[in-house]
Amino acid sequence: MIKVVTAFSNDEVDLFTRKPGPGKETVLMIIKHINRSIWLGMLLLSLTTVSPGVETALKVAFIGNSFTEYQDLPGKFKNLAIADGRPAPITGKSIYLGHSLENQWIEKKAQVTGLIKQTNWDYIVLQDHSTQTYARSATFEQYAKIYTDYIHANCPSAKIVWFLTWARFETSLKTSTDILYGNAMELDKQHIIADGYMKMANLHGDILVPAGIALDLFRQRNNYAWNLSLTRSDTDMNHVNANGTYLAACTFFAKLYNKTPVGLPKSSDVTLTAAQVTVAQQCALTAANGLWDQRIFLKTSTAQNYTGTPIAVPLQAKSTSGLQPVFTVVSGPATVGATIFTPWKVGTTSYYANWAKTTLTITGPGTVVLSIKQTGNSNYAAAQVVTQSITVSGSGMPTNKAPVVNAGVDKNVALPVSVTLNGVVSDDGLPTPVNLTQSWIKISGPGTVTFTAADAVTTSATFSITGTYVVRLTANDSALSSYDEATVMVTSGTTSTQTISSLTLVNADTDVDIGPMTEGMVIDFSTIGTSNLSVRANTTPSIVGSVRFTYDSINNLRTENSAPYSIAGDVGSRNYHPWIPTVGAHLLTVTPYTGTNGSGTKGTAKTINFTVETGEVPAVPAVAQ
């Protein structure tokens, strides 16, 4: 009987009878009594020769902890290969339950190094403690280098494989809602674990088996309707059960064999339905291919009530990839502010870490439609866009009123001179956003009217022929509109020569002229020293039938039939009654007439825009003289 000792177990194998026997010699150490036999040399040569085209069994070593050991991940991987018609993989493992690669190197070094040097492995799988990548990232990276350097030096045939695990489940957050939709550990830390393993794989040119991502994809595929316990152990929710281990094994199969696991049978201890097995296999394939799905979660209200004041609504969103979501208002009366996004960092314990936060400002009633996107990167595919509608009622909101329009005073103009139309429009600011427009049109008249800027409140108009024209100024707030009209009498220039040549501002306390009034002037009470004023109209000729003062929207503030023609009247020839204009912007139009009390033919008016300011100088009472 001839015996050979395999390097992959502690058992001897009877070369002829295949019966096990004791012994720990190295491979191909043959019994010394027949070491010179020619037929034995030929036999050994045939045992070590592989026929061309015949697939050899993969040799895979696993170094890890309970995430590798529980539910026999290496065994399930081997069963998948056998089910696919491949030679059974030769596996070995070094397990240190509950510990990290650091602990295993320090406390179990002989065991680890012995496994690494045991044979010419095709793959050596490294699996660290699930919290090491984020709780002790520097140590994780330090020992990653120690292991990779040792493997390259002592087993150069092996390709290093990083086993990207799943996130531990936070016991304090283990509520039914957390289990269904994911908690801080799943959503915030899974991508941190992925980042750590990806960094190591990329740094050393190693292989990444993202089993933890595959498990997360499995839950995402059915809109998180499958309970977490479908793949997690009922004991602590940190370890996976047979279903989860089968999914991880499918990920190893897809990555190491570069072949789809879809269609392979499940293990006898797997309780997934046939449909769920197919989904699990598809998720494993997707994860192994390296472009992972992601999902967006949104937190906001779906109903608001607008009462006339803008509403600030907080928005929060996060993606399972840990990448920043982007908020957009698709439609509706609202705007989105700047986004604040702080990625999860070591030491973060907040349940809401990694949420992108912004403020939605609602400016009116209606329906606001939001869009939240995450376009992905080299590892993550773009997330399905999340849309959210927010219904904004308007109960208690002020009622919109039509704009108030004043087309200005009637005008007389002689050809070919144009006339300035000084309209005034005011609005209540509703609805929002404000979209107030105005326009001038001709309503009646014998000829054509050309407006310099028909959409401006103040504009100039020219007329083609003489006659009486009616022009209209209309304002529209997008919901309601209103208008006012002005009459313009256009003459040939020979019917009346009366005109207001100038306007003079007068101190009514002293009856002394302050100076001429000019377009756009500013009247400052503190500079003048009093608010008791008067305005005198200077006419050509010096005596006319009457003079009418129009002040803002007051069409006939006063009509004077005798000189001096003053805005508040006078006693005698130069004792002016005081007129106190209010602070703000004003429009003053003074028109001469051939007859008394504004009758007869209208002459050429004078229009002045001016502003009143005050330095809190009190008005001095007028003293009768």
Order of alpha helices (4+ residues) and beta strands (2+ residues): beta-beta-beta-alpha-beta-alpha-alpha-beta-alpha-alpha-beta-alpha-alpha-beta-alpha-alpha-beta-alpha-alpha-alpha-beta-beta-beta-beta-beta-beta-beta-beta-beta-beta-beta-beta-beta-beta-beta-beta-beta-beta-beta-beta-beta-alpha-beta-beta-beta-beta-beta-beta-beta-beta
